[in-house]
Amino acid sequence: MESRSGGTKSVDRDLIDTKLWGVRPESGDGRGDGRGDARQGRLRLMLFLGAILSLITAARAMAADITACGTTITQNGFYRVAQNLTATQGDCIDVKAAHTVLFLNGKTITGSGAGVGVKVLSSASHSFIEGANATITSFGIGIEDDASFVRADNFNANSNSTGGVLLSSAKNSTFSNFQASNNGIYGVRFANGANSVAESAMVTGNGAYGFWLDGAKGERIDNFDAEHNAFAGVYIGCSPSGPGNSCPGRHPHFGSSNQVYNGFADGNGPYGVAIDAGASSNLVTSVESMNNKSADMLDKSSNCGSDSWFGNAFANATPTGCIN
């Protein structure tokens, strides 16, 4: 349904107050340091300023409560999820308008096993999603970003049949302070995009990968916790079946120039952090990777190719000479 009818009704824009920032999701065992906290503070300030700028510059801005799934946002402005939502089929909220601010208001958004909980279409660049510790669950994908310069913060995308967060050809987007766990295949997938960030994230218990950088270029994963994922905590490559296996399509994209640092990749099977053959110029540094079933760190390129590994903590790595 369109954003002016059905599942929406007008609200006072004064609702944009300190509650916008919600509460921080639990971070498992609380590991991290002051650098991560400072980075989160800087990022929150940037997100706040971006949200305010979006509201000021939206010439046709409107404020509306979302009260039902099946809502499509076609006009920019501020939108608030007013209650827990359940989708009987398909997507719950589709964002088509650029410069949209979507406040999930700490609510639970539940799907029927398919569709997307919150989908930001390619036309909705410079949009902002604040979760306030909201949960998106039981969809095919929790949150999908097909646009550029999208910001999303403070949410949980758990127990979805395919993945928690999908950045599909997205560029220059930032997802921070979130959890994406117990999803069917991946916690977070960067698919054929560039220069986006996943920061201060916990991805655990996913059916294949915690973070999957699939044909991605120049992406960054920082201050993360990726544990107990079935194939790897972090995987840079294009195979759904893991390192060394075939990739779909006639011209697969392996990924390049990605950065993985300041995180934990423990207790995954078989790999903690893995870079497939064909991926190039990737950086892994300041990562602890322990107690993974086959190799804590793996690079399938001969002598690590053009990838750089340094300053990491691990028990075993393949190959041994170029991973430090």
C-alpha positions as CSV (number, residue, x, y, z in Angstrom):
1,M,0.0,0.0,0.0
2,E,1.2,3.6,-0.5
3,S,2.6,5.5,2.4
4,R,-0.3,7.9,2.6
5,S,-2.9,5.3,3.3
6,G,-3.6,1.9,4.9
7,G,-0.7,1.3,7.3
8,T,0.2,5.0,8.1
9,K,-1.3,7.9,10.0
10,S,0.0,11.4,10.8
11,V,2.1,12.0,13.9
12,D,3.8,15.0,15.5
13,R,7.4,15.5,14.2
14,D,8.4,16.3,17.8
15,L,8.6,12.5,18.2
16,I,12.2,12.9,16.9
17,D,13.8,13.2,20.4
18,T,16.4,11.4,22.3
19,K,14.5,8.2,22.0
20,L,15.6,8.1,18.4
21,W,18.9,6.7,19.6
22,G,17.3,3.9,21.6
23,V,19.5,1.5,23.5
24,R,22.5,-0.5,22.4
25,P,21.9,-4.2,21.6
26,E,23.6,-6.7,23.8
27,S,27.1,-7.4,22.6
28,G,27.5,-11.0,23.8
29,D,30.5,-11.3,26.1
30,G,31.1,-7.5,25.9
31,R,34.6,-7.8,24.3
32,G,36.0,-4.7,22.8
33,D,37.9,-1.6,24.0
34,G,37.8,2.1,24.2
35,R,38.6,2.5,20.5
36,G,35.4,0.8,19.6
37,D,33.3,3.0,22.0
38,A,34.9,6.2,20.6
39,R,34.3,5.0,17.1
40,Q,30.6,4.4,17.9
41,G,30.3,7.8,19.4
42,R,31.7,9.4,16.3
43,L,29.5,7.3,14.0
44,R,26.4,8.2,16.1
45,L,27.1,11.9,15.7
46,M,27.5,11.5,12.0
47,L,24.3,9.5,11.7
48,F,22.4,12.2,13.8
49,L,23.6,15.0,11.6
50,G,22.7,13.0,8.5
51,A,19.2,12.4,9.8
52,I,18.7,16.0,10.7
53,L,20.0,17.1,7.3
54,S,17.6,14.7,5.6
55,L,14.7,16.2,7.4
56,I,15.7,19.8,6.7
57,T,16.4,19.2,3.0
58,A,13.3,17.1,2.3
59,A,11.1,19.6,0.5
60,R,8.1,17.3,0.5
61,A,8.7,15.9,4.0
62,M,5.9,14.2,5.9
63,A,5.7,12.5,9.3
64,A,3.7,9.2,9.6
65,D,3.2,6.2,11.8
66,I,3.5,2.8,10.2
67,T,0.9,0.4,11.6
68,A,0.9,-2.5,9.2
69,C,3.2,-4.4,6.9
70,G,2.8,-3.9,3.1
71,T,3.8,-0.2,3.4
72,T,5.7,1.4,0.6
73,I,7.3,4.8,1.3
74,T,7.2,6.9,-1.9
75,Q,7.6,10.3,-0.3
76,N,10.6,11.4,1.8
77,G,10.2,12.4,5.4
78,F,10.1,10.9,8.9
79,Y,8.4,7.5,9.5
80,R,7.9,5.7,12.7
81,V,6.9,2.1,13.3
82,A,4.1,2.5,15.9
83,Q,3.6,-1.1,17.0
84,N,4.9,-4.6,16.4
85,L,4.3,-5.7,12.8
86,T,3.6,-9.0,11.2
87,A,3.7,-9.8,7.4
88,T,1.6,-12.5,6.1
89,Q,3.5,-12.5,2.8
90,G,6.2,-10.6,1.0
91,D,8.0,-7.5,2.3
92,C,6.9,-5.5,5.3
93,I,8.4,-2.0,4.6
94,D,9.8,-0.9,1.2
95,V,11.5,2.4,1.0
96,K,11.5,4.0,-2.5
97,A,12.1,7.7,-1.6
98,A,15.5,9.2,-1.1
99,H,16.3,11.1,2.1
100,T,13.8,9.0,4.1
101,V,14.3,8.6,7.9
102,L,12.7,5.4,9.2
103,F,12.5,4.9,13.0
104,L,11.8,1.3,13.9
105,N,11.1,2.4,17.4
106,G,12.4,-0.8,19.1
107,K,9.5,-2.9,17.7
108,T,9.5,-6.5,16.5
109,I,8.8,-7.0,12.7
110,T,8.0,-10.6,11.9
111,G,7.7,-12.2,8.5
112,S,6.2,-15.5,7.1
113,G,9.6,-17.0,6.0
114,A,10.0,-15.0,2.8
115,G,10.3,-11.5,1.6
116,V,12.3,-8.7,3.2
117,G,11.6,-7.0,6.5
118,V,12.9,-3.6,5.5
119,K,14.0,-3.1,1.9
120,V,15.7,0.1,0.7
121,L,15.4,0.2,-3.0
122,S,18.0,1.7,-5.3
123,S,16.0,5.0,-5.6
124,A,16.2,5.6,-1.9
125,S,19.8,6.9,-1.5
126,H,20.8,8.9,1.6
127,S,18.1,7.3,3.7
128,F,18.6,6.5,7.4
129,I,17.2,3.6,9.5
130,E,17.4,3.9,13.3
131,G,16.3,0.7,15.0
132,A,16.3,1.6,18.7
133,N,17.0,-2.1,19.3
134,A,14.3,-3.3,17.0
135,T,14.2,-6.9,15.9
136,I,13.5,-8.1,12.3
137,T,12.9,-11.8,12.1
138,S,11.4,-14.7,10.2
139,F,11.7,-13.1,6.7
140,G,13.9,-14.3,3.9
141,I,16.2,-11.3,4.5
142,G,16.0,-9.0,7.5
143,I,17.2,-5.7,6.0
144,E,18.2,-5.2,2.3
145,D,20.0,-2.2,1.0
146,D,20.0,-1.8,-2.8
147,A,20.9,2.0,-2.7
148,S,23.9,4.2,-1.9
149,F,24.8,6.3,1.1
150,V,22.3,4.5,3.4
151,R,22.8,4.5,7.2
152,A,21.4,1.9,9.5
153,D,22.0,1.6,13.3
154,N,21.0,-0.3,16.4
155,F,18.9,-3.2,15.3
156,N,18.7,-7.0,15.4
157,A,18.2,-9.1,12.2
158,N,18.0,-12.6,13.5
159,S,16.5,-16.0,12.5
160,N,15.7,-15.1,8.9
161,S,15.6,-18.0,6.4
162,T,18.4,-16.6,4.1
163,G,20.3,-13.7,5.7
164,G,20.2,-10.9,8.3
165,V,21.6,-8.0,6.3
166,L,22.1,-7.9,2.5
167,L,23.9,-5.0,0.8
168,S,23.1,-5.7,-2.9
169,S,25.3,-3.5,-5.2
170,A,25.1,-0.9,-2.4
171,K,27.8,1.8,-2.3
172,N,29.1,4.0,0.5
173,S,26.5,2.7,3.0
174,T,27.2,2.2,6.7
175,F,25.6,-0.4,9.1
176,S,26.6,-0.1,12.7
177,N,25.9,-1.4,16.2
178,F,23.7,-4.4,15.2
179,Q,23.3,-8.1,15.5
180,A,22.7,-10.6,12.7
181,S,22.6,-14.1,14.1
182,N,21.0,-17.5,13.6
183,N,20.1,-16.8,9.9
184,G,19.9,-19.6,7.4
185,I,22.9,-18.7,5.3
186,Y,24.7,-15.5,6.3
187,G,24.6,-12.8,8.9
188,V,25.8,-10.0,6.6
189,R,26.4,-10.3,2.8
190,F,28.1,-7.6,0.7
191,A,27.1,-8.6,-2.8
192,N,28.9,-6.7,-5.7
193,G,28.9,-3.4,-4.0
194,A,31.7,-1.0,-3.0
195,N,33.0,1.1,-0.1
196,S,30.4,0.2,2.5
197,V,31.0,-0.5,6.2
198,A,29.7,-3.0,8.8
199,E,30.9,-1.8,12.2
200,S,30.3,-2.9,15.8
201,A,28.4,-6.0,14.7
202,M,27.8,-9.4,16.3
203,V,27.2,-12.2,13.8
204,T,26.9,-15.7,15.3
205,G,25.3,-19.0,14.6
206,N,24.6,-18.4,10.9
207,G,24.1,-21.4,8.5
208,A,27.2,-20.6,6.4
209,Y,29.0,-17.3,7.0
210,G,29.0,-14.5,9.6
211,F,30.2,-11.9,7.0
212,W,30.2,-12.8,3.3
213,L,32.1,-10.4,1.0
214,D,30.8,-11.7,-2.3
215,G,32.2,-9.8,-5.3
216,A,32.7,-6.8,-3.0
217,K,35.3,-4.1,-3.4
218,G,36.7,-1.7,-0.9
219,E,34.3,-2.8,1.9
220,R,35.2,-2.6,5.6
221,I,34.4,-4.8,8.6
222,D,35.5,-3.3,11.9
223,N,35.1,-4.0,15.6
224,F,33.1,-7.2,15.1
225,D,32.4,-10.5,16.7
226,A,31.8,-13.5,14.3
227,E,31.5,-16.8,16.2
228,H,30.0,-20.3,15.7
229,N,29.1,-19.8,12.0
230,A,28.9,-23.1,10.0
231,F,31.5,-22.3,7.3
232,A,33.5,-19.2,8.3
233,G,33.3,-16.2,10.5
234,V,34.4,-14.0,7.6
235,Y,34.6,-15.1,4.0
236,I,35.9,-13.1,1.0
237,G,34.9,-15.0,-2.1
238,C,31.9,-15.9,-4.3
239,S,31.1,-19.6,-3.5
240,P,28.0,-20.4,-1.5
241,S,29.8,-23.6,-0.5
242,G,32.9,-22.1,0.9
243,P,36.6,-21.6,-0.1
244,G,37.9,-23.7,-3.0
245,N,34.4,-24.4,-4.4
246,S,32.8,-23.2,-7.6
247,C,31.1,-19.8,-7.9
248,P,27.8,-19.3,-9.7
249,G,27.7,-17.5,-13.1
250,R,30.0,-17.4,-16.1
251,H,32.0,-14.5,-14.9
252,P,32.2,-14.6,-11.1
253,H,33.5,-11.7,-9.1
254,F,35.8,-12.6,-6.2
255,G,36.3,-9.3,-4.4
256,S,39.2,-7.0,-3.8
257,S,40.7,-4.3,-1.6
258,N,38.5,-5.1,1.4
259,Q,39.5,-4.5,5.0
260,V,38.8,-6.7,8.0
261,Y,40.2,-5.6,11.3
262,N,39.7,-5.2,15.1
263,G,37.5,-8.2,15.6
264,F,37.0,-11.8,16.8
265,A,36.4,-14.9,14.6
266,D,36.3,-17.7,17.1
267,G,34.8,-21.2,17.2
268,N,33.6,-21.3,13.5
269,G,33.8,-24.3,11.3
270,P,35.9,-24.9,9.4
271,Y,37.4,-21.4,9.1
272,G,37.7,-18.2,11.2
273,V,38.7,-15.8,8.4
274,A,39.0,-17.2,4.8
275,I,40.0,-15.5,1.5
276,D,39.3,-17.5,-1.6
277,A,41.6,-17.8,-4.6
278,G,41.0,-15.0,-7.1
279,A,40.3,-12.4,-4.4
280,S,43.0,-9.8,-4.3
281,S,44.5,-6.9,-2.3
282,N,42.5,-7.6,0.8
283,L,43.7,-6.7,4.3
284,V,43.2,-8.6,7.6
285,T,44.7,-7.1,10.7
286,S,44.2,-7.0,14.5
287,V,41.8,-10.0,14.4
288,E,41.7,-12.8,17.0
289,S,40.8,-16.1,15.3
290,M,40.9,-19.2,17.6
291,N,39.3,-22.6,18.0
292,N,38.1,-22.9,14.5
293,K,37.7,-26.5,13.2
294,S,40.2,-26.6,10.3
295,A,42.1,-23.3,10.1
296,D,41.9,-20.1,12.0
297,M,43.0,-18.2,9.0
298,L,43.0,-19.3,5.4
299,D,44.2,-17.8,2.1
300,K,43.6,-19.9,-1.0
301,S,45.9,-17.8,-3.2
302,S,49.5,-19.0,-3.5
303,N,51.6,-17.4,-0.9
304,C,48.5,-15.2,-0.1
305,G,48.7,-13.5,-3.5
306,S,48.3,-9.8,-3.0
307,D,46.5,-10.0,0.3
308,S,48.0,-8.7,3.5
309,W,47.7,-10.4,6.9
310,F,49.5,-8.9,9.9
311,G,49.1,-8.3,13.6
312,N,46.6,-11.1,14.1
313,A,46.2,-13.7,16.9
314,F,45.6,-17.3,15.8
315,A,46.7,-20.9,16.5
316,N,47.0,-22.2,13.0
317,A,46.9,-20.7,9.5
318,T,47.2,-21.9,5.9
319,P,49.6,-21.1,4.3
320,T,52.0,-20.5,7.2
321,G,54.5,-18.1,5.7
322,C,52.4,-15.1,4.7
323,I,49.8,-14.9,7.4
324,N,50.9,-13.1,10.5
